[in-house]
Amino acid sequence: MAVDQLEMKLRPPAAEMASYPSKLITLASGEKMVVRECTHKDVGALLGTVYPLLAVSKDYYDIVAARMYSEILGWFRYRVANEFVIVGAINGEIAGIVTSRHVKEGEGMSLHTLTIKRGLRVGAQLFAAKMEHHIEYLKENEVHIVAESPIGFKRWMIEYELEDRSAQYPGLRHELGGVPTFTLTRKLWDAIKAVKCTGTRPVPAELLKTAEKLTMPNEYVQLPGWKREG
């Protein structure tokens, strides 16, 4: 009992958060990607997918993978407040992962986006999905975002035309550090969501079932060759 009580003291306070409703996205390849919120039962496949990328320096996958691994583990161990993880899966195989967290009423903090299946804008679709969750379902008015790679900066700061808050709010600093903090506001989201955020709901039952049990990818497209053994 003493251990249980101590464990509860170590866990951050948890806010009641709405769940993210699953959706279906048809990729440019014609493949069907189910986008859904993860639960703790998915942690093995998530960590197993991220771990091999710790040694991949191409496009800064190493630092993103290292931080995302820590975020997923912290979420699983109840060491991060109000974090959520969303995955994109094709026939159950993980194509991309995003992490984020709810900070307080009206405010969110975007963490990381990791694309496994490259060349189909999987990362862009999943980033839009987590912004959708922040603003549409968690009812936040702004989400703070930083980038750790040139691709990330182009995809989020430039393509979304995010607001650079560093001059207006010099004390505002994203918890990940990095470049000055940029912000997606509800007003900006409303202006761009029709273009950036795609997908249909509800997901047909037979397709949703394919994403119930996540599997690690057999290979990482356009990254140094890694294949799962066994």
N, C-alpha and C positions, 0 to 999 in steps of 0.2 A: 504493500500500500504506500509506503514512504517513497518508493521509486516512482510509482504512478503519480503521486502528488508533485514530486520534483519535476517529472516530465511535463506536467501541465503548466508549471511555472516557466518552463523553457519555451513553450509555444507562444507565438505572438497572438494578440487578440484577432479574432476572425470576424469579418463583417458578413452579413447575409448577402450573397451575390446571386443574381439571376444566372441561370445556365444558358449556354449558347446553343441555339437550335441548329441541328445539323443541316447541311445543304449539299447540293450536288453541282459540280462544275464540270463542264465538258471542255477539255483542253484542246489546243490546236491540233494535236495528234489524233483527236477523236476519242481518246481515253477518258473514262469517267472517273473523276476524283471526288471521293466523299470527304467533306470537311466537317470535323466534329471536335467537340471538347473532350479532352482526355480525363481519365480517372486514374486512381492509383494503381489499378490492375494493369495499366499500360506501361508502367515505369520500366520494366525489363527491356521491352522492345525499344523504348525511347532512348534509354541510356546506351543500349547496345548499338543503336544507329549512330549516335553522336560520338561515341568513344573513338572509333578508328580515325576520325577527322582531326583529332588532337595533334597529329603529326603532319597535317597537310597545310603547308604555308600558302599555297595558291589562293589568291583572292582573300587572304586573311581568314581562311577557314579555321586555322588553329586557335586563334584567340576567341572567335565566335563560338567554336565548339567547346572550348574550355569553360567559358562563362556559361554557356547554355547547359552543359553537364552539371555545373554547380547549381544552377537555377532549378533544374528538374529534380536534382537530389534534395535541395532545400525545400522544394514544394512537397516532395514525397515524405520527408522527415519532419514536416511542419515547422520549418525554420524561417520561412518567408511569409510575410503577411499578405493575404488576399491575392495570391498568385494564381494564374490560370495558364493552361497549356492547350493549344489547338493544333491538330494534326491534319494533314492532307494525305489520304491513302488511296492507292489504285489497286483494286483487288486485294485489299488488306496490306499491301506493301507500302511502307512509309515513303512518301515523296517529298515531304517537307514538314517542318515543325516551327511553331512560333511560341514565344513565351512573353508574358506581360503580367502586370498586376494593377489592382485597384488601390489607389492611395487613400483617398477619402472622398466624401460626397462631392461629385462634380469633377474629380481629377483622377487621371490615370497615368501610369508610367510604362511606356513600351520598353521591353527588354531586348529580345533578340529574334531574328528570323534566320532560319537555316534551310537552304534548298538542297535537296538530294538529287532530284530528277531535274536537271538543268535544261535550258533551252525552250521551255514551255511556259515561262512566267509563273511557275508554281509559287515561287517566293513572293511575287507581287500579289498573287491572288490570296495567299495566306496572310500577308501583311494587311491587306484590305479587310480580310475576315476579322482579324483581331481589332482593327479600328472600328469595324461594325459592332463588335461585341462591346467595346468600351463605350461607344456613343449611343447606339440604339438600344442595347439591353442593360448595360450597367448605368445608363443615363448620365454619363459624364459630359462635361462641357468642353474639356480640353485634355489632350494626351501629350505628354512630353516625350520627345524622341531625340536620340543621338545616333550617329553612324560610326562604325569602326572600319569601314572599307570604302574605297572609291565607288564601288558598285552600289553599296548601300546609300551613300550620299547622293548619287545620281537618281536612284530609284525613289528615295523618300523625300529628301530636302528639295531637290530640283523638280522632279516630276509632280510632286504634290504641292509645290510652291508653299512649303511650310513657313510659318512665321519664325524668324530669328528673334528670340526674346532677350538676347544677351544685352543689348543696349537699353531696352526699356526696363528690364528687370535684372540688373547686374548681379543680384544676390541669388537668382534662380540658377540652380545647378542640378543637372540630371544625376541620379545616384550612381550611374555607371561611369561618370566622368566624361572624358572624351571631348569632342568638339562642343562649342557652345550649344546650349539647349534650344532645340526647335520645338514648335508646338503645332499640333493639329487642333483647330477649334471646331466647335459644332457648326459654325457658319461656313467654314471652309469645307467641312465634310459634306454638308448639305449641297454645296455647289458642285462637288466632284463625285459623289458616291454613285451616281448613275453610270459613270464611265469606269470608275475604279473597282466597284464592288459588284461582282456578278455571281451567278448561281441561282438555283431554284430550290424551293421547298414546297411540300415535304419531299424527302428522299424516298424513292420507291423502296419498299421493304426488302426486296431481294438484293438491292445494291447496298442498303444500309447494313445488312447482315454481313456483307463481305468485309466491312470495316470494324466489325465487333472485336476480332482478334488481330492485333497489329503484328506484322512481321518485319524484320529488318531487311534492308535492300540486299540483293545479291551482288550488286556492283554500284559504283558511284560514277555516273556518266560525266565525262569531261573532267574528271579528277584523276590523279595518279591511281593506277589500277589497284583496286582492293576487291577481293571476292571473299564472300563468306565461306568458310570451310564447313563441310558436313552438310 
